[in-house]
Amino acid sequence: QVQVVESGGGLVQAGGSARLSCQASGDIFAINAMGWYRQAPGKQRELVATITSGRTTNYADSVKGRFTISRDNAKNTVYLQMNSLKPEDTAVYYCNAEIKRRVVQTIGTYAYWGQGTQVTVSS
């Protein structure tokens, strides 16, 4: 089995910072891309940032220059450093990981999601 667990978040004042962490554990052969997504009330889930195993990053335009995604491959962990937070960043943030697992005699790639962590930015 595989678990993806987020931590961090909470209530932050506008202009402040927060750091999210997400660790994958369990029956893992390797991890490809990891990323962060968010969903605000009444809105669809949207991409925030992704990072490949080679540390190539991609960001939503709305967070470029304010958020930084990074990962520690040895710990199967991805981080999201969020600076200059705005009220519109308020959302539930979800971690996603593309995990390779050995199933019987083959290796397959599966997408796993964390349970989500709330980030609330007050004005």
FENFENJO-V191712 format. One record per residue. N is the residue number from 1. SS is DSSP state (A for helix, B for strand, O for the rest). OMEGA is omega in degrees with one decimal (999 if undefined). D_FIRST is the distance of its C-alpha to the first C-alpha in Angstrom with 1 decimal. Layout:
N/SS/OMEGA/D_FIRST, N/SS/OMEGA/D_FIRST
This chain:
1/O/179.9/0.0, 2/B/173.8/3.8, 3/B/175.4/6.8, 4/B/-171.7/10.3, 5/B/177.8/13.1, 6/B/172.5/16.8, 7/B/-178.1/19.8, 8/B/-178.6/23.5, 9/O/-178.1/25.8, 10/B/-178.2/28.3, 11/B/-177.2/32.0, 12/B/175.9/33.9, 13/B/176.8/37.5, 14/O/-176.4/38.5, 15/O/-178.6/39.1, 16/O/-176.9/36.6, 17/O/174.7/33.3, 18/B/-179.9/29.7, 19/B/176.5/26.7, 20/B/175.5/23.1, 21/B/178.1/20.1, 22/B/-179.6/16.5, 23/B/174.4/13.9, 24/B/-179.8/10.6, 25/B/178.5/8.4, 26/B/-175.1/5.6, 27/O/-174.8/5.6, 28/O/174.1/8.5, 29/O/178.1/11.6, 30/B/177.6/13.7, 31/B/175.8/14.2, 32/B/-179.1/17.1, 33/B/171.0/18.7, 34/B/-177.0/17.8, 35/B/177.0/19.9, 36/B/175.9/21.2, 37/B/177.9/22.5, 38/B/178.9/24.6, 39/B/176.9/26.0, 40/O/-179.9/29.2, 41/O/178.5/30.6, 42/O/-178.7/32.0, 43/O/177.5/30.7, 44/O/175.6/28.1, 45/O/-178.3/25.2, 46/B/178.2/26.5, 47/B/173.7/25.5, 48/B/-178.6/26.4, 49/B/175.3/25.5, 50/B/178.4/23.3, 51/B/179.8/23.0, 52/O/177.4/22.2, 53/O/176.2/21.0, 54/O/175.7/24.7, 55/O/169.2/25.4, 56/O/-173.7/27.3, 57/B/177.1/27.4, 58/B/-176.3/28.3, 59/B/168.6/29.6, 60/O/-178.9/30.8, 61/O/-175.3/34.6, 62/O/-177.9/34.6, 63/O/-179.4/32.8, 64/O/179.8/34.3, 65/O/179.4/36.1, 66/O/-178.3/34.6, 67/B/176.4/30.8, 68/B/176.4/29.2, 69/B/177.7/25.7, 70/B/179.2/24.5, 71/B/174.8/21.5, 72/B/-175.4/20.8, 73/A/-179.5/18.9, 74/A/-178.9/18.8, 75/A/-176.7/17.0, 76/O/-173.0/14.8, 77/B/174.4/16.8, 78/B/-177.9/19.1, 79/B/172.3/22.2, 80/B/175.6/24.7, 81/B/-176.2/28.2, 82/B/179.1/30.3, 83/O/178.6/34.0, 84/O/-175.8/37.0, 85/O/-179.4/35.0, 86/O/177.2/36.7, 87/A/-179.8/36.5, 88/A/173.4/35.3, 89/A/179.1/32.1, 90/O/-177.0/31.2, 91/B/166.6/27.9, 92/B/-177.7/24.3, 93/B/-177.7/22.5, 94/B/174.6/19.1, 95/B/176.4/17.0, 96/B/178.5/15.6, 97/B/174.3/13.8, 98/B/-169.4/14.0, 99/B/174.8/11.2, 100/B/178.0/11.7, 101/B/174.7/9.2, 102/B/179.5/10.8, 103/B/-174.2/10.8, 104/O/-178.7/13.5, 105/O/178.9/16.2, 106/B/176.4/15.7, 107/B/179.0/14.1, 108/B/178.9/13.4, 109/B/-175.6/13.4, 110/B/177.8/11.6, 111/B/178.8/12.7, 112/B/178.4/10.8, 113/B/171.2/13.1, 114/O/-176.0/13.6, 115/O/180.0/15.4, 116/O/176.5/18.7, 117/B/-175.0/21.4, 118/B/170.5/25.1, 119/B/179.6/27.7, 120/B/-179.3/31.3, 121/B/-178.5/34.3, 122/B/-178.7/37.6, 123/O/999/40.9
